[in-house]
C-alpha cells in the first residue's frame, strides 16, 4: 500500500469564487484581498510537504495541474496533517511577503529572483 506524500514547491489555492459558490472551504482559496505582512490559513487535501525555510510562490489552481503564474511570495509558517471524515488534509498558515502585479518573472524554480 505505501504512504502517499506529495512534495509541493509552491502553495496552489483556488479562486475565492469557489468559496462564494459553496464548492470549497474558505481556507482552500486565495483571499479576495491579499495584504503584505498578513498571515492567512490554508487547507489542502492530501498529505503534503512544503519548504519552510524561505519564500515560495502562491499560485492559483484550477485543478489537474493548471496553475497561474506566481501571485505572491509567501512563507509557510505552519503545516500539519490531520484526518477529517476519513480524508487526509494538510492545513497551516502562510505569511505574505510580496504581491506581484507586474507580469515579471519573480521565481526561477525554487529561487526567488
C-alpha positions in Angstrom: 0.0 0.0 0.0 2.6 2.6 1.0 2.3 6.2 2.2 1.2 8.8 -0.3 3.0 12.1 0.3 3.3 15.0 -2.1 6.1 17.5 -2.1 5.0 20.9 -3.2 7.4 23.7 -4.3 4.5 26.2 -4.1 1.2 26.8 -2.4 -1.6 26.5 -5.0 -5.0 27.6 -3.8 -8.4 28.0 -5.6 -10.1 31.2 -6.6 -12.2 32.8 -3.9 -15.3 32.4 -6.1 -15.3 28.6 -5.3 -15.8 29.5 -1.7 -18.5 32.0 -2.6 -20.2 29.3 -4.7 -20.0 26.9 -1.7 -17.8 24.4 -3.6 -14.7 24.9 -1.4 -13.8 25.9 2.1 -12.5 29.4 2.6 -9.0 28.2 3.6 -8.8 26.3 0.3 -9.0 29.6 -1.6 -6.9 32.8 -2.1 -8.4 35.6 -0.1 -10.2 38.3 -2.1 -7.7 40.8 -0.8 -4.1 39.8 -0.1 -2.1 42.1 2.2 1.7 42.1 2.7 2.6 41.2 6.2 -0.7 39.4 6.9 -1.0 35.8 8.0 -3.6 33.6 6.3 -4.8 30.0 6.9 -4.7 27.4 4.2 -6.1 23.9 3.6 -5.1 21.3 1.0 -6.4 17.8 0.5 -3.8 15.1 0.9 -0.6 14.7 2.9 1.7 17.5 1.5 5.2 18.7 2.4 6.2 22.3 1.9 9.6 24.1 2.2 9.6 26.0 5.5 12.9 27.8 5.3 12.3 30.5 2.8 9.9 32.2 0.3 7.8 30.2 -2.1 5.2 31.3 -4.7 1.5 31.5 -4.1 -0.4 30.3 -7.2 -4.0 30.0 -8.2 -5.0 26.5 -9.3 -7.9 25.4 -11.4 -7.1 21.8 -10.6 -5.4 19.0 -12.6 -2.1 20.9 -12.6 -3.5 24.0 -14.3 -1.6 26.8 -12.4 -1.3 30.6 -12.7 2.0 32.5 -12.6 3.0 33.4 -9.0 0.6 35.9 -7.5 2.7 36.5 -4.3 5.8 35.4 -2.4 4.9 33.7 0.9 6.5 31.9 3.8 4.8 28.8 5.2 4.8 29.3 8.9 3.0 26.1 9.9 1.9 22.9 8.1 0.3 19.9 9.8 -1.6 16.9 8.7 -5.0 15.7 10.0 -7.9 13.4 9.1 -11.4 14.7 8.7 -14.2 12.2 7.9 -11.6 9.7 6.7 -9.9 12.2 4.3 -6.3 13.4 4.9 -5.7 17.1 4.9 -2.7 19.5 5.2 -3.5 22.7 6.9 -1.4 25.6 8.1 -0.6 29.3 7.9 1.3 31.4 5.5 2.7 35.0 5.7 2.5 37.2 2.6 5.9 38.8 1.9 5.4 40.4 -1.5 2.5 40.7 -4.0 3.1 40.6 -7.8 1.1 42.7 -10.1 3.6 43.4 -12.9 3.8 40.3 -15.0 7.6 39.9 -14.4 9.3 36.7 -13.5 9.7 36.5 -9.7 10.8 32.9 -9.2 13.2 30.6 -11.1 12.4 27.2 -9.8 12.8 27.4 -6.1 14.9 30.6 -6.2 13.3 34.0 -5.8 14.5 36.4 -8.4 
